[in-house]
């Protein structure tokens, strides 16, 4: 019986190290088991702490791909398709072009590999292949060639046995910091680390359990990327104003365009919060107030806003999910269909 054999305690250590290397996020055994709770692999990891285990290489890869997806490193779960086999199905009405581009790839790729080796380069330049596919088969050939290259590139990047990775992380982030808090400066991002954004994009149900300061930082990150000037409050004794934002054409010396109250909670936001925010809007001469919540406003809160004409808007859990889709790392999908 073939497969990969792991001595007691080595399977989880190896997976944790590889996931951290590829994604920049460190996972504990408990976290891995939680992410794999609906699979057979959670019990395997637990057993591997005490006993030697054997696992087929394709199962090891599936386990690895599941973890990368569930922590947000990939938007969808990779299936192990390193060659872009899905292209045959996607372009089933143009099999002649797919066959032509595939034959062209088989002819040109070894040549490009040799040229890269001779020049001492670290990566293959696919431009000649893509240009030739475009020349022979037009825009369709260009699209198919590009997707073929992307399948190879993406597959190599997330292969647990390769040293290729998307980003050379300076520091591996502990996922627990998203929920317990941390004063570490984000390596990628202005206010909150991009890896946490990618995680939340795949796990928006955890918005209500993230650490409150991280929730404020997520709000700041969104508006900063939209071009606003952003001021994050001190977090404590902020008199109810968590974030101030100014439209791009305004100066931070002007009155804020909006002041924001962040409510990371499971229960609905009550009208006492709405009334308090309205008072702050008046006091600071802001154009409007915004409540950003992992839940939603209560019916009474919405009625108060409508009845009294308060210039207050709501960003609830549904809208936050859309924010996360906008903020997640581009190009982390597996298949473009």
C-alpha positions as CSV (number, residue, x, y, z in Angstrom):
1,X,0.0,0.0,0.0
2,X,1.6,3.3,-1.1
3,X,1.3,6.7,0.4
4,X,3.0,9.2,2.7
5,X,3.9,8.0,6.1
6,X,4.1,10.4,9.1
7,X,5.5,9.7,12.5
8,X,3.5,10.8,15.6
9,X,3.2,14.6,15.8
10,X,4.8,15.3,12.3
11,X,1.7,15.5,10.1
12,X,0.1,18.5,11.8
13,X,3.5,20.2,12.2
14,X,4.3,19.7,8.5
15,X,0.9,21.0,7.4
16,X,1.0,24.0,9.7
17,X,4.4,24.9,8.4
18,X,3.4,24.6,4.7
19,X,0.2,26.5,5.2
20,X,2.1,29.3,6.9
21,X,4.7,29.4,4.2
22,X,2.1,29.6,1.4
23,X,-0.6,31.8,3.0
24,X,1.3,33.7,5.7
25,X,-1.2,32.5,8.3
26,X,-0.2,30.2,11.2
27,X,-2.7,27.6,12.3
28,X,-2.9,25.6,15.5
29,X,-4.0,22.0,15.6
30,X,-7.3,23.1,17.1
31,X,-7.9,25.6,14.2
32,X,-7.0,23.0,11.6
33,X,-9.5,20.5,13.1
34,X,-12.2,23.2,13.2
35,X,-11.7,24.0,9.5
36,X,-11.7,20.3,8.7
37,X,-14.6,19.3,11.0
38,X,-16.8,18.2,8.2
39,X,-14.2,16.0,6.6
40,X,-12.4,12.8,7.5
41,X,-9.2,14.7,7.9
42,X,-10.0,16.2,11.3
43,X,-9.9,12.8,13.0
44,X,-6.7,11.9,11.0
45,X,-4.9,14.9,12.4
46,X,-6.0,14.1,15.9
47,X,-4.9,10.5,15.6
48,X,-1.6,11.6,14.0
49,X,-0.5,13.2,17.3
50,X,-0.2,9.8,19.0
51,X,0.1,7.3,16.2
52,X,2.0,6.9,12.9
53,X,-0.4,7.5,10.0
54,X,-0.4,6.8,6.3
55,X,-2.1,9.1,3.8
56,X,-2.2,9.0,0.0
57,X,-0.5,11.9,-1.7
58,X,-3.8,13.0,-3.4
59,X,-5.5,13.0,0.0
60,X,-2.7,15.1,1.5
61,X,-3.1,17.6,-1.3
62,X,-6.9,17.7,-0.9
63,X,-6.4,18.3,2.8
64,X,-4.0,21.1,2.1
65,X,-6.2,22.7,-0.5
66,X,-9.2,22.7,1.8
67,X,-7.2,24.6,4.5
68,X,-5.9,27.2,2.0
69,X,-9.5,27.8,0.9
70,X,-11.0,27.9,4.3
71,X,-8.5,30.5,5.6
72,X,-9.1,32.6,2.5
73,X,-5.9,32.1,0.6
74,X,-7.9,30.8,-2.4
75,X,-11.4,32.1,-3.2
76,X,-12.5,28.7,-4.3
77,X,-11.0,25.3,-3.4
78,X,-8.4,24.1,-5.8
79,X,-9.2,20.7,-7.3
80,X,-5.7,19.7,-8.2
81,X,-6.1,20.6,-11.8
82,X,-2.6,21.8,-12.7
83,X,-3.0,21.6,-16.4
84,X,-6.3,23.5,-16.9
85,X,-8.4,20.5,-17.8
86,X,-11.5,22.6,-17.1
87,X,-10.7,24.6,-20.3
88,X,-11.9,21.7,-22.4
89,X,-15.3,21.9,-20.8
90,X,-15.4,25.7,-20.8
91,X,-14.6,25.9,-24.5
92,X,-16.4,22.7,-25.5
93,X,-17.9,24.5,-28.6
94,X,-14.3,25.4,-29.8
95,X,-12.5,22.1,-29.3
96,X,-10.4,22.7,-32.5
97,X,-9.0,25.9,-31.0
98,X,-8.4,24.2,-27.6
99,X,-6.5,21.4,-29.4
100,X,-4.5,23.8,-31.4
101,X,-3.4,25.9,-28.4
102,X,-2.6,22.7,-26.4
103,X,-0.4,21.4,-29.2
104,X,1.3,24.8,-29.4
105,X,1.9,24.7,-25.7
106,X,3.4,21.2,-25.9
107,X,5.7,22.4,-28.7
108,X,6.8,25.7,-27.3
109,X,7.0,25.2,-23.5
110,X,10.1,22.9,-23.5
111,X,11.8,25.5,-25.7
112,X,10.9,28.3,-23.3
113,X,12.1,26.2,-20.4
114,X,15.5,25.7,-22.0
115,X,15.9,29.3,-22.9
116,X,15.1,30.3,-19.3
117,X,17.7,27.7,-18.0
118,X,20.3,29.1,-20.4
119,X,19.7,32.7,-19.3
120,X,19.8,31.8,-15.6
121,X,16.2,33.2,-15.2
122,X,14.0,32.1,-12.3
123,X,10.7,32.0,-14.1
124,X,9.6,31.2,-17.6
125,X,8.3,34.1,-19.7
126,X,5.1,32.8,-21.4
127,X,4.8,35.9,-23.7
128,X,6.0,34.1,-26.9
129,X,3.5,31.3,-26.4
130,X,0.6,33.7,-25.8
131,X,1.5,35.9,-28.8
132,X,1.7,32.9,-31.1
133,X,-1.7,31.6,-29.8
134,X,-3.1,35.0,-30.5
135,X,-1.6,35.1,-34.0
136,X,-2.9,31.7,-35.0
137,X,-6.3,31.7,-33.3
138,X,-7.3,35.3,-32.5
139,X,-8.8,36.5,-29.3
140,X,-10.1,33.1,-28.4
141,X,-6.7,31.6,-28.7
142,X,-5.3,34.4,-26.6
143,X,-7.9,33.7,-23.8
144,X,-7.3,30.0,-23.8
145,X,-3.5,30.4,-23.8
146,X,-3.7,32.9,-20.9
147,X,-6.0,30.6,-18.9
148,X,-3.6,27.7,-19.5
149,X,-0.7,29.7,-18.1
150,X,-2.7,30.8,-15.2
151,X,-3.7,27.3,-14.3
152,X,0.0,26.3,-14.3
153,X,1.0,29.3,-12.3
154,X,-1.8,29.0,-9.7
155,X,-1.3,25.3,-9.4
156,X,2.4,25.6,-8.8
157,X,1.9,28.4,-6.3
158,X,-0.5,26.4,-4.0
159,X,1.1,23.0,-4.5
160,X,2.2,21.9,-1.0
161,X,5.4,20.3,-2.5
162,X,6.7,23.4,-4.3
163,X,8.6,26.3,-2.9
164,X,6.7,28.8,-5.1
165,X,4.4,31.2,-3.3
166,X,2.5,34.3,-4.2
167,X,4.1,36.5,-1.5
168,X,7.4,36.3,0.3
169,X,5.9,37.0,3.8
170,X,8.2,38.8,6.2
171,X,6.2,37.5,9.2
172,X,3.7,34.7,9.6
173,X,0.5,36.0,11.2
174,X,-1.3,34.2,13.9
175,X,-5.0,33.8,12.9
176,X,-6.0,34.2,16.6
177,X,-4.8,37.9,16.4
178,X,-7.9,38.6,14.3
179,X,-10.1,37.6,17.3
180,X,-8.0,38.4,20.3
181,X,-6.4,41.6,18.9
182,X,-2.8,42.6,18.2
183,X,-0.9,45.9,18.0
184,X,1.3,44.5,15.2
185,X,1.4,46.8,12.1
186,X,-0.1,45.2,9.0
187,X,2.5,43.9,6.6
188,X,0.0,44.3,3.7
189,X,-2.6,46.9,4.2
190,X,-2.9,50.3,5.9
191,X,-5.0,49.5,8.9
192,X,-5.7,45.7,8.9
193,X,-3.6,43.0,7.3
194,X,-4.8,41.8,3.9
195,X,-4.6,38.2,5.1
196,X,-7.3,38.8,7.6
197,X,-9.4,40.4,5.0
198,X,-9.1,37.4,2.7
199,X,-9.9,35.1,5.7
200,X,-13.1,37.1,6.5
201,X,-14.1,37.1,2.8
202,X,-14.4,33.3,2.9
203,X,-15.7,33.4,6.5
204,X,-18.1,36.4,6.8
205,X,-19.9,34.5,9.6
206,X,-16.9,35.3,11.8
207,X,-17.4,39.1,11.4
208,X,-19.3,39.1,14.7
209,X,-16.6,37.4,16.6
210,X,-13.5,39.3,15.4
211,X,-11.8,41.6,17.9
212,X,-13.6,45.0,18.2
213,X,-10.5,47.0,17.2
214,X,-9.9,44.9,14.2
215,X,-13.5,45.5,13.2
216,X,-12.9,49.3,13.3
217,X,-9.7,48.8,11.3
218,X,-11.6,46.9,8.6
219,X,-13.9,49.8,8.3
220,X,-11.0,52.2,8.0
221,X,-9.3,50.0,5.4
222,X,-12.4,50.1,3.2
223,X,-12.8,53.8,3.1
224,X,-9.1,54.4,2.8
225,X,-9.0,52.3,-0.4
226,X,-12.0,54.2,-1.7
227,X,-9.9,57.3,-1.6
228,X,-11.2,58.9,1.6
229,X,-9.0,60.5,4.2
230,X,-9.5,58.4,7.3
231,X,-9.0,59.0,11.0
232,X,-9.2,56.1,13.3
233,X,-10.3,57.0,16.8
234,X,-8.3,56.1,19.9
235,X,-10.5,53.1,20.6
236,X,-11.2,54.0,24.2
237,X,-12.8,57.3,25.4
238,X,-13.6,58.2,21.9
239,X,-17.0,59.7,22.9
240,X,-18.8,57.4,20.5
241,X,-16.9,58.4,17.3
242,X,-14.9,55.4,16.1
243,X,-13.9,56.7,12.6
244,X,-14.0,60.0,10.8
245,X,-13.8,60.2,7.0
246,X,-13.4,63.1,4.5
247,X,-14.2,62.9,0.8
248,X,-11.1,63.0,-1.4
249,X,-11.8,66.7,-2.3
250,X,-12.0,67.8,1.3
251,X,-9.2,68.5,3.8
252,X,-9.0,66.8,7.2
253,X,-9.0,70.4,8.6
254,X,-12.7,70.6,7.4
255,X,-15.6,69.1,9.2
256,X,-15.8,65.4,8.6
257,X,-17.8,64.2,5.6
258,X,-19.1,61.4,7.9
259,X,-18.5,60.0,11.4
260,X,-18.8,56.3,11.9
261,X,-19.9,54.2,14.8
262,X,-18.7,50.6,14.5
263,X,-20.8,47.9,16.2
264,X,-19.4,44.5,16.1
265,X,-22.1,42.5,17.8
266,X,-24.6,39.7,17.2
267,X,-27.7,41.6,18.5
268,X,-29.5,44.3,16.4
269,X,-28.4,47.9,16.9
270,X,-31.0,49.7,19.0
271,X,-32.3,53.3,18.5
272,X,-30.3,54.7,21.4
273,X,-27.2,54.3,19.3
274,X,-28.9,56.0,16.4
275,X,-29.9,59.0,18.5
276,X,-26.4,59.3,20.0
277,X,-24.8,59.2,16.6
278,X,-27.2,61.9,15.3
279,X,-26.1,64.1,18.2
280,X,-22.4,63.6,17.2
281,X,-23.2,64.4,13.6
282,X,-24.7,67.7,14.7
283,X,-21.9,68.5,17.1
284,X,-19.1,67.9,14.5
285,X,-21.1,69.4,11.7
286,X,-20.6,66.3,9.6
287,X,-22.7,65.6,6.5
288,X,-24.0,62.3,7.7
289,X,-23.5,59.5,10.1
290,X,-22.8,55.8,9.4
291,X,-23.4,52.8,11.5
292,X,-21.2,49.8,10.4
293,X,-22.4,46.6,12.1
294,X,-21.8,42.9,11.9
295,X,-25.5,42.6,12.6
296,X,-28.2,45.1,11.4
297,X,-30.3,47.9,12.7
298,X,-33.4,47.0,14.6
299,X,-36.8,47.9,13.1
300,X,-37.2,50.6,15.7
301,X,-33.8,52.2,14.7
302,X,-34.8,52.3,11.1
303,X,-38.2,53.8,11.9
304,X,-36.5,56.5,14.0
305,X,-34.2,57.4,11.1
306,X,-37.1,57.6,8.7
307,X,-39.5,59.4,11.0
308,X,-37.1,62.1,12.1
309,X,-35.1,62.4,8.9
310,X,-31.8,61.6,10.5
311,X,-28.9,61.8,8.0
312,X,-27.7,58.3,9.1
313,X,-26.9,55.3,6.9
314,X,-26.4,51.6,7.7
315,X,-23.8,49.2,6.6
316,X,-25.0,45.8,7.9
317,X,-23.6,42.2,7.6
318,X,-24.8,41.8,4.0
319,X,-23.1,45.0,2.9
320,X,-19.9,44.1,4.8
321,X,-19.8,40.8,2.9
322,X,-19.8,42.8,-0.3
323,X,-17.0,45.1,1.1
324,X,-14.9,42.0,1.8
325,X,-15.4,40.7,-1.8
326,X,-14.1,44.1,-3.1
327,X,-11.1,44.1,-0.7
328,X,-9.9,40.6,-1.0
329,X,-6.7,39.9,-2.9
330,X,-7.3,40.0,-6.6
331,X,-6.5,37.0,-8.7
332,X,-7.0,34.5,-5.9
333,X,-9.8,32.6,-7.7
334,X,-8.9,29.2,-9.2
335,X,-11.0,29.0,-12.2
336,X,-12.4,31.9,-14.3
337,X,-15.7,30.8,-15.9
